[in-house]
Amino acid sequence: MRLGASRFVAGETLDTAVAAIRRLNEKGLAASATLLGEYVSDESQVEQVVAEHEAIMRRLARERLDANIGFKLTNVGLSIGEALALKNADRLARLGEELSMRLRIDMEESFTVDPTLRIYRALLLGGRQDIEIALQSYLRRTEADLRALLPLHPKVRLVKGAYLEPPEVAFPDKQDVDTAYLRLLELSLGPKAYVCVATHDDRMIERALALARERAVPLTGFEFQMLYGIRSSRQVELARAGHRVLISVPFGPEWYPYLMRRLAERPANLLFFIANYFRR
Ligand SMILES: Cc1cc2nc3c(=O)[nH]c(=O)nc-3n(C[C@H](O)[C@H](O)[C@H](O)COP(=O)(O)OP(=O)(O)OC[C@H]3O[C@@H](n4cnc5c(N)ncnc54)[C@H](O)[C@@H]3O)c2cc1C
């Protein structure tokens, strides 16, 4: 952590995440705690992870923080079976309702998209409302997925996509990923969906702001989201302009793969990491 991971990861424990979330709340930013970890494939471990998520939710509520949780379905049963993931996601959603806390479901590798969308639909059709699903603009299929979700009045988090995918399923060219992102914004921002504009890219942010103005979408009709430690001053600037800005706060002992994805996205981060190493 001392090497530089702490810029992107709040810490290894829930206490460190709570402290980071409190600091964000003090700056007018909402937050979402994300316990790091991927592909839990042992049933007793899955139960442990679900119980940990429940404990996180209760703690955030007890501390009266403006915060919710984000999680990956492969951590709560999808690596074992879809039925188990649905049962556990519904269990978390029930607690979310009790605590008035939104659940944010991440989107993972492309082979998980179908079961993830089926689970999201099942939750909504089962009456769970305050659930957000991520959609990745780099996937060729995503526009069709978004169109299919719109009649359900979804809460969609638009992201570009963070995994290495083959060209058959994802646009290899960044330009196409960006164009697709703008297209998803056009399709969804407004009364049909609650859109979470999850990006650090000013072009996307500016387009969302312009669309919201053109379509008279109220400030409560969409939000911005960014990752902990990335473009912190822009986060505060948007919040000061009256927007809801939510920061995803990753924490936990399994921070290494997350950090590697952030470094791969932006080589400048690697320089930051190395500089910290020599500064120790
Ligand atoms: C709240 C949130 C939730 C997410 N959830 C998911 C998910 O469920 N599934 C998924 O696949 N992906 C998810 N992502 C990650 C996302 O897919 C991208 O990998 C990531 O956000 C980088 O893309 P970008 O939109 O910021 O644009 P980019 O085109 O990557 O970057 C635009 C500009 O933003 C700045 N920037 C971007 N990344 C960094 C960085 N790491 N460090 C410093 N500056 C940077 C730079 O100035 C850059 O020029 C999420 C991202 C956010 C913000």
The ligand as an SDF file (V2000), in Angstrom:
LIG
                    3D

 53 58  0  0  0  0  0  0  0  0999 V2000
  -17.7620    4.6310  -10.8870 C   0  0  0  0  0  0  0  0  0  0  0  0
  -17.1750    3.7000  -11.9020 C   0  0  0  0  0  0  0  0  0  0  0  0
  -17.6230    2.3970  -11.9460 C   0  0  0  0  0  0  0  0  0  0  0  0
  -17.0890    1.5110  -12.8800 C   0  0  0  0  0  0  0  0  0  0  0  0
  -17.6120    0.2450  -12.9910 N   0  0  0  0  0  0  0  0  0  0  0  0
  -17.1750   -0.5700  -13.9710 C   0  0  0  0  0  0  0  0  0  0  0  0
  -17.7710   -1.8290  -14.2130 C   0  0  0  0  0  0  0  0  0  0  0  0
  -18.7250   -2.2290  -13.5510 O   0  0  0  0  0  0  0  0  0  0  0  0
  -17.2660   -2.6030  -15.2050 N   0  0  0  0  0  0  0  0  0  0  0  0
  -16.2170   -2.1910  -15.9990 C   0  0  0  0  0  0  0  0  0  0  0  0
  -15.8270   -2.9300  -16.9130 O   0  0  0  0  0  0  0  0  0  0  0  0
  -15.6270   -1.0130  -15.7840 N   0  0  0  0  0  0  0  0  0  0  0  0
  -16.0780   -0.1990  -14.8060 C   0  0  0  0  0  0  0  0  0  0  0  0
  -15.4780    1.0290  -14.6330 N   0  0  0  0  0  0  0  0  0  0  0  0
  -14.2020    1.3420  -15.3100 C   0  0  0  0  0  0  0  0  0  0  0  0
  -14.4160    1.9130  -16.6910 C   0  0  0  0  0  0  0  0  0  0  0  0
  -14.8800    0.9060  -17.5490 O   0  0  0  0  0  0  0  0  0  0  0  0
  -13.1020    2.4850  -17.2590 C   0  0  0  0  0  0  0  0  0  0  0  0
  -12.1630    1.4630  -17.3170 O   0  0  0  0  0  0  0  0  0  0  0  0
  -12.4990    3.6350  -16.4870 C   0  0  0  0  0  0  0  0  0  0  0  0
  -13.4890    4.4610  -15.9400 O   0  0  0  0  0  0  0  0  0  0  0  0
  -11.6200    4.5100  -17.3850 C   0  0  0  0  0  0  0  0  0  0  0  0
  -12.3650    5.0260  -18.4470 O   0  0  0  0  0  0  0  0  0  0  0  0
  -12.8370    6.5540  -18.5820 P   0  0  0  0  0  0  0  0  0  0  0  0
  -14.2950    6.5240  -18.9070 O   0  0  0  0  0  0  0  0  0  0  0  0
  -12.5170    7.2900  -17.3620 O   0  0  0  0  0  0  0  0  0  0  0  0
  -12.1600    7.1180  -19.8710 O   0  0  0  0  0  0  0  0  0  0  0  0
  -10.6980    7.0460  -20.4900 P   0  0  0  0  0  0  0  0  0  0  0  0
  -10.8650    7.2630  -21.9440 O   0  0  0  0  0  0  0  0  0  0  0  0
   -9.9890    5.8250  -20.0300 O   0  0  0  0  0  0  0  0  0  0  0  0
  -10.0080    8.2990  -19.8370 O   0  0  0  0  0  0  0  0  0  0  0  0
  -10.3690    9.6440  -20.0980 C   0  0  0  0  0  0  0  0  0  0  0  0
   -9.5030   10.5490  -19.2350 C   0  0  0  0  0  0  0  0  0  0  0  0
   -9.7850   10.3220  -17.8590 O   0  0  0  0  0  0  0  0  0  0  0  0
   -8.6020   10.3540  -17.0980 C   0  0  0  0  0  0  0  0  0  0  0  0
   -8.3670    8.9820  -16.5440 N   0  0  0  0  0  0  0  0  0  0  0  0
   -8.9750    7.8480  -16.9370 C   0  0  0  0  0  0  0  0  0  0  0  0
   -8.5610    6.7900  -16.2370 N   0  0  0  0  0  0  0  0  0  0  0  0
   -7.6620    7.2670  -15.3710 C   0  0  0  0  0  0  0  0  0  0  0  0
   -6.8590    6.6600  -14.3900 C   0  0  0  0  0  0  0  0  0  0  0  0
   -6.8890    5.3270  -14.1590 N   0  0  0  0  0  0  0  0  0  0  0  0
   -6.0280    7.4670  -13.6880 N   0  0  0  0  0  0  0  0  0  0  0  0
   -5.9790    8.8070  -13.9120 C   0  0  0  0  0  0  0  0  0  0  0  0
   -6.7120    9.4300  -14.8560 N   0  0  0  0  0  0  0  0  0  0  0  0
   -7.5250    8.6840  -15.5810 C   0  0  0  0  0  0  0  0  0  0  0  0
   -7.4950   10.7640  -18.0330 C   0  0  0  0  0  0  0  0  0  0  0  0
   -7.3880   12.1560  -18.0260 O   0  0  0  0  0  0  0  0  0  0  0  0
   -8.0240   10.2970  -19.3630 C   0  0  0  0  0  0  0  0  0  0  0  0
   -7.4810   10.9930  -20.4500 O   0  0  0  0  0  0  0  0  0  0  0  0
  -16.0390    1.9450  -13.7460 C   0  0  0  0  0  0  0  0  0  0  0  0
  -15.6180    3.2700  -13.7020 C   0  0  0  0  0  0  0  0  0  0  0  0
  -16.1880    4.1560  -12.8270 C   0  0  0  0  0  0  0  0  0  0  0  0
  -15.7560    5.5750  -12.8560 C   0  0  0  0  0  0  0  0  0  0  0  0
  1  2  1  0
  2  3  1  0
  2 52  2  0
  3  4  2  0
  4  5  1  0
  4 50  1  0
  5  6  2  0
  6  7  1  0
  6 13  1  0
  7  8  2  0
  7  9  1  0
  9 10  1  0
 10 11  2  0
 10 12  1  0
 12 13  2  0
 13 14  1  0
 14 15  1  0
 14 50  1  0
 15 16  1  0
 16 17  1  0
 16 18  1  0
 18 19  1  0
 18 20  1  0
 20 21  1  0
 20 22  1  0
 22 23  1  0
 23 24  1  0
 24 25  2  0
 24 26  1  0
 24 27  1  0
 27 28  1  0
 28 29  2  0
 28 30  1  0
 28 31  1  0
 31 32  1  0
 32 33  1  0
 33 34  1  0
 33 48  1  0
 34 35  1  0
 35 36  1  0
 35 46  1  0
 36 37  1  0
 36 45  1  0
 37 38  2  0
 38 39  1  0
 39 40  1  0
 39 45  2  0
 40 41  1  0
 40 42  2  0
 42 43  1  0
 43 44  2  0
 44 45  1  0
 46 47  1  0
 46 48  1  0
 48 49  1  0
 50 51  2  0
 51 52  1  0
 52 53  1  0
M  END
$$$$
